[in-house]
Amino acid sequence: MVLTSDVFPRAITPHGSLKTEDDWEKVGVTVQRGAAIGAWAMMSAGAVVTKDVPDFALMAVVPARRIGWVGKAGQPLRQEGTYWICPVTGDAYLGDDGVLRPAWKPDVCRVTAGMLIRRPVPSLG
């Protein structure tokens, strides 16, 4: 997805409803036939995608290459130890061999000083 009217574009609104093509200005990304773009990935304006793009990849230039990672909020992720953290949601991701995946459910865990810490489970009573 390549959209320019949002600073950190996503296919859903903050309320969870789907956006339409009328919500954005198209900016000329070329995707070669047969190349797949992974879930939550983001392309820069003018990028030329010649091969598959992994989930959560931030891609730019010609030919497109990964210049970073983005989370579901569309924000660039920052590395803390072995984790990649979203500065907005606190969600953590783990990556290896050019693949990134969610590390946990954020309501259960958090990262402190590069360590994954399990949050206490709230009591129901």
C-alpha positions as CSV (number, residue, x, y, z in Angstrom):
1,M,0.0,0.0,0.0
2,V,1.4,3.4,-0.9
3,L,-0.6,6.4,0.2
4,T,0.4,10.0,0.8
5,S,-2.5,11.8,2.4
6,D,-1.8,10.1,5.7
7,V,1.5,10.5,7.5
8,F,1.5,6.9,8.7
9,P,-1.1,5.3,6.3
10,R,-3.1,2.2,7.2
11,A,-6.0,0.5,5.5
12,I,-8.3,1.1,8.5
13,T,-9.4,4.2,10.4
14,P,-8.5,4.6,14.0
15,H,-12.0,3.4,14.7
16,G,-11.4,0.1,12.8
17,S,-13.5,0.8,9.7
18,L,-12.0,0.1,6.2
19,K,-10.8,3.1,4.2
20,T,-11.5,3.4,0.5
21,E,-9.4,4.4,-2.5
22,D,-10.9,7.9,-2.2
23,D,-9.1,8.4,1.1
24,W,-5.6,8.6,-0.5
25,E,-3.6,10.1,-3.4
26,K,-1.9,7.5,-5.5
27,V,1.9,8.1,-5.9
28,G,3.2,5.8,-8.6
29,V,4.6,2.7,-7.0
30,T,5.3,0.0,-9.6
31,V,4.8,-3.7,-8.6
32,Q,6.3,-6.2,-11.0
33,R,3.9,-9.0,-12.0
34,G,4.3,-11.9,-9.6
35,A,5.7,-9.9,-6.7
36,A,3.6,-10.1,-3.5
37,I,3.4,-7.4,-0.8
38,G,3.2,-8.7,2.7
39,A,0.6,-7.7,5.4
40,W,1.2,-4.3,6.9
41,A,4.1,-3.5,4.6
42,M,4.6,0.1,3.4
43,M,6.2,1.3,0.1
44,S,7.7,4.8,-0.5
45,A,6.5,7.0,-3.3
46,G,8.1,5.9,-6.6
47,A,9.4,2.5,-5.4
48,V,9.7,-0.3,-7.9
49,V,8.9,-3.6,-6.3
50,T,10.6,-6.5,-8.2
51,K,10.4,-9.3,-5.6
52,D,8.2,-10.4,-2.7
53,V,8.0,-8.0,0.2
54,P,7.9,-9.4,3.8
55,D,5.2,-8.5,6.3
56,F,5.8,-5.3,8.1
57,A,8.6,-4.2,5.7
58,L,9.3,-0.5,5.0
59,M,10.5,-0.4,1.4
60,A,12.0,2.4,-0.7
61,V,14.2,3.2,-3.8
62,V,14.6,1.5,-7.2
63,P,14.6,-1.4,-7.1
64,A,12.7,-1.4,-3.8
65,R,14.7,-2.7,-0.8
66,R,13.8,-2.9,2.9
67,I,15.0,0.2,4.8
68,G,13.3,-0.6,8.1
69,W,10.2,-2.2,9.7
70,V,6.8,-0.7,10.5
71,G,4.2,-2.0,13.0
72,K,0.4,-2.2,12.6
73,A,0.1,1.5,13.6
74,G,2.2,2.4,10.5
75,Q,5.0,3.9,12.6
76,P,8.7,2.9,12.1
77,L,9.7,0.4,14.7
78,R,12.8,0.9,16.9
79,Q,15.1,-1.9,18.0
80,E,15.4,-2.7,21.7
81,G,17.7,-5.6,22.3
82,T,16.4,-8.5,20.2
83,Y,12.9,-6.9,19.8
84,W,11.5,-4.3,17.5
85,I,9.0,-2.0,19.3
86,C,6.2,0.2,18.1
87,P,6.6,3.6,19.7
88,V,2.8,4.2,19.6
89,T,1.3,0.9,20.7
90,G,4.2,-0.7,22.5
91,D,3.7,-3.9,20.5
92,A,6.8,-5.9,20.1
93,Y,8.1,-7.9,17.1
94,L,10.8,-10.5,16.6
95,G,12.8,-10.8,13.4
96,D,15.2,-13.2,11.8
97,D,16.3,-14.0,8.3
98,G,14.4,-10.9,6.9
99,V,11.1,-11.9,8.5
100,L,9.3,-10.0,11.3
101,R,6.5,-11.4,13.4
102,P,4.5,-10.2,16.4
103,A,6.3,-11.3,19.6
104,W,3.3,-11.4,22.0
105,K,0.0,-9.9,22.9
106,P,0.7,-6.4,24.3
107,D,-1.9,-6.7,27.1
108,V,0.1,-9.6,28.5
109,C,3.8,-8.6,28.1
110,R,6.0,-5.5,27.7
111,V,9.7,-4.9,27.0
112,T,11.9,-3.3,29.6
113,A,15.7,-2.8,29.0
114,G,15.5,-5.2,26.0
115,M,13.9,-8.0,28.1
116,L,10.4,-9.5,27.6
117,I,8.5,-9.2,30.9
118,R,5.2,-10.9,31.5
119,R,2.6,-8.4,33.0
120,P,0.6,-9.5,36.0
121,V,-2.8,-10.9,35.1
122,P,-5.5,-8.6,36.6
123,S,-7.8,-10.3,39.1
124,L,-11.4,-10.9,38.0
125,G,-12.8,-10.4,41.5
